[in-house]
């Protein structure tokens, strides 16, 4: 964690507070993705 930056941990906490979820996928050395689901 860098000074003043929370990275994925901060993003995950913010999404959870809004009732959403986050999935981080790494399928290979060159293929990764992030899926954020929010119910509105």
Secondary structure, DSSP 8 states (H G I E B T S, - for coil): --TT--HHHHHHHHHHHTT-EEEEEE-SSS-EEEEEE---
